[in-house]
Amino acid sequence: MDPSSILACSKDQVDFAGVAEMKLDRLYDVLDVLDASKDELISHLVKFFEKNTNRKSNRGYYDVTTYSFESTRWGELRMFGFSKEYKNNEVQVVMGLLIDNNGIPVTYELFPGNTMDQSTLITAVERLRELYRMEKITIIADRGFNLEYLCKAGQDFVISYTLKRSSKECKKLVWNEAGWTQIVDPTTGELIRKEKVVTQEFKYKVPLTEEEMEKCQ
């Protein structure tokens, strides 16, 4: 109930009654067992939460974070990359986490520390489809994700868009008072949110196929 590092857990053992103290090396050894059994554990938990909660399998929330190490020794997944905690002088790993409509984790994937956020999305989506045998899902994520992949794969998405960095046309749509619908709490009368539906075309760059590149030569 109080997650922390393996080292901290080892030191905190004395605080729990009835717990036979285990050596630090033994606790680290358990990580190898868990890693080797990752797919089986996730499959078991997926079935458990599908049966015991109101999990909606067609809805997944995806986020990416970084975990840094107090070290500059790189190798395997530990690489220098963009740190969300501004620890650019330390190696890190990138983790993509999928949670369900209840906020319960579904699955996770680890990537090298120099992996860009949008590069992890394809792996996560395919993993989610594999676990649930779904044809269509809705991805809720930051704007920087791979919209080309989502569009071609026929997946729905909700992407955040920063007004400060948006185009003049988009700002004009937002600041225009017309078309807004107010959602009010029926009990307190408090304004919960305002929403507006607009249609706008966005352009994005896609890499040329080999056939297209040959035609350009």
C-alpha positions in Angstrom: 0.0 0.0 0.0 3.1 2.2 0.2 5.0 1.6 -3.0 8.7 2.6 -3.1 12.0 1.4 -4.3 13.3 -2.1 -3.5 16.0 -0.6 -1.2 13.4 1.4 0.7 11.1 -1.7 1.1 14.1 -3.6 2.5 14.8 -0.9 5.1 11.1 -0.6 6.0 10.7 -4.3 6.9 11.2 -3.6 10.6 8.1 -1.4 10.6 5.7 -4.4 9.9 4.7 -6.9 12.5 4.9 -10.6 11.7 7.1 -10.1 8.6 10.1 -12.3 8.4 13.0 -10.1 7.3 14.4 -10.9 3.9 17.8 -9.9 2.6 18.1 -7.2 0.0 19.5 -9.5 -2.7 16.5 -11.9 -2.3 14.1 -9.0 -2.9 16.0 -8.1 -6.0 15.8 -11.7 -7.2 12.0 -11.6 -7.0 12.1 -8.9 -9.7 13.6 -11.4 -12.2 10.8 -13.9 -11.4 8.1 -11.2 -11.9 9.8 -10.0 -15.2 9.8 -13.6 -16.5 6.1 -14.0 -15.7 4.9 -10.6 -16.9 2.7 -11.8 -19.7 1.1 -14.5 -17.6 0.5 -12.1 -14.7 -1.1 -9.5 -16.9 -3.3 -12.0 -18.7 -4.5 -13.3 -15.3 -5.2 -9.8 -14.0 -7.1 -8.8 -17.2 -9.4 -11.8 -16.7 -9.8 -11.0 -13.0 -10.8 -7.3 -13.5 -13.0 -8.1 -16.5 -15.0 -10.5 -14.2 -15.0 -8.4 -11.0 -15.3 -4.8 -12.1 -17.4 -2.9 -14.7 -14.3 -2.6 -16.9 -15.2 -1.2 -20.3 -12.9 -3.0 -22.7 -13.4 -0.5 -25.5 -12.0 2.4 -23.5 -8.3 2.8 -22.8 -6.4 5.8 -21.4 -2.7 6.0 -22.3 0.1 8.0 -20.8 3.9 8.0 -21.0 6.3 8.8 -18.2 10.0 8.5 -17.5 12.0 6.9 -14.7 15.5 8.2 -14.1 18.4 6.5 -12.4 21.0 8.2 -10.2 23.6 7.1 -12.7 25.2 8.0 -16.0 25.9 4.3 -16.9 23.9 3.5 -20.0 22.9 0.2 -21.5 19.9 -2.0 -22.4 16.9 0.2 -21.7 18.8 2.8 -19.7 19.5 5.7 -22.1 19.8 9.5 -22.0 16.7 11.1 -23.3 14.1 13.9 -22.7 13.4 13.9 -19.0 10.0 15.2 -17.8 11.6 15.9 -14.5 14.5 17.8 -16.2 17.1 15.2 -15.0 19.0 15.4 -18.3 22.3 14.3 -16.6 20.9 10.9 -15.7 20.0 7.8 -17.7 16.3 6.8 -17.8 13.7 4.4 -19.1 10.4 5.3 -20.7 7.2 3.5 -19.6 3.9 3.5 -21.5 0.9 2.7 -19.2 -2.6 1.8 -20.2 -5.4 2.1 -17.6 -9.1 1.3 -17.9 -12.2 3.4 -17.2 -11.8 2.7 -13.4 -8.2 4.0 -13.4 -6.9 0.4 -12.9 -3.8 -0.4 -15.0 -4.3 -2.8 -17.9 -0.8 -3.3 -19.1 2.5 -1.5 -19.5 5.5 -1.5 -21.8 9.1 -0.4 -21.1 11.1 1.4 -23.8 14.7 2.7 -24.1 15.1 6.0 -22.4 15.7 7.9 -25.7 12.3 6.8 -27.1 10.0 9.6 -28.1 6.5 9.5 -26.6 4.7 9.1 -29.9 6.8 6.1 -30.8 5.4 4.1 -27.9 1.8 4.5 -29.0 1.7 1.9 -31.8 3.1 -0.8 -29.4 0.5 0.1 -26.7 -2.5 0.1 -29.1 -1.5 -3.3 -30.6 -1.0 -4.7 -27.2 -4.4 -3.5 -26.0 -6.1 -5.0 -29.1 -4.3 -8.3 -28.5 -5.4 -8.5 -24.9 -9.1 -7.7 -25.6 -9.4 -8.9 -29.2 -10.9 -5.4 -30.1 -11.2 -4.0 -33.6 -11.7 -0.3 -32.5 -10.6 1.7 -29.4 -10.5 5.3 -28.4 -7.1 6.7 -27.5 -6.9 9.7 -25.1 -3.5 11.3 -25.2 -1.3 14.4 -25.6 -1.2 16.1 -29.0 2.2 14.9 -29.8 1.1 11.4 -30.6 1.1 9.7 -34.0 -2.2 10.9 -35.6 -1.2 9.4 -38.9 -1.2 5.9 -37.4 -4.5 6.4 -35.6 -6.2 7.7 -38.7 -4.9 4.9 -40.9 -5.8 2.3 -38.3 -9.4 3.6 -38.1 -9.0 4.3 -34.3 -10.9 7.2 -32.6 -8.9 9.6 -30.4 -9.2 12.6 -28.1 -6.1 14.8 -28.3 -5.3 17.8 -26.1 -4.5 21.0 -28.0 -2.8 24.0 -26.4 -4.7 27.2 -27.2 -1.5 29.2 -26.8 0.2 27.3 -29.6 -2.9 26.9 -31.8 -3.5 28.7 -35.1 -5.3 32.0 -35.4 -8.3 30.2 -36.9 -8.6 27.9 -33.9 -8.2 30.8 -31.4 -11.0 32.6 -33.2 -13.3 29.6 -32.9 -12.6 29.4 -29.1 -13.0 33.1 -28.3 -16.2 33.4 -30.3 -19.1 33.4 -27.8 -21.5 31.8 -30.2 -22.1 28.1 -30.2 -21.0 27.3 -26.6 -23.1 24.9 -24.5 -22.9 25.2 -20.7 -23.1 22.1 -18.5 -24.4 23.0 -15.1 -24.7 21.0 -11.9 -28.5 20.6 -11.4 -28.2 20.6 -7.6 -25.9 23.5 -7.0 -26.2 25.4 -10.2 -22.4 25.5 -10.5 -21.0 25.7 -14.0 -19.1 22.4 -14.6 -17.9 23.0 -18.1 -18.5 24.7 -21.5 -18.3 22.8 -24.7 -18.4 23.6 -28.4 -18.3 21.3 -31.5 -16.5 22.7 -34.5 -15.2 21.2 -37.7 -11.7 22.1 -38.9 -9.2 20.4 -41.2 -5.6 19.9 -39.9 -2.6 19.2 -42.1 0.2 16.9 -41.1 3.3 15.6 -42.8 3.7 12.0 -43.7 6.8 10.2 -45.1 6.8 9.3 -48.8 6.5 5.6 -49.8 9.3 4.0 -51.8 7.0 4.2 -54.9 6.4 7.9 -54.4 10.1 8.6 -53.9 10.9 6.8 -57.2 8.4 9.1 -59.0 10.1 12.2 -57.5 13.5 11.2 -58.8 
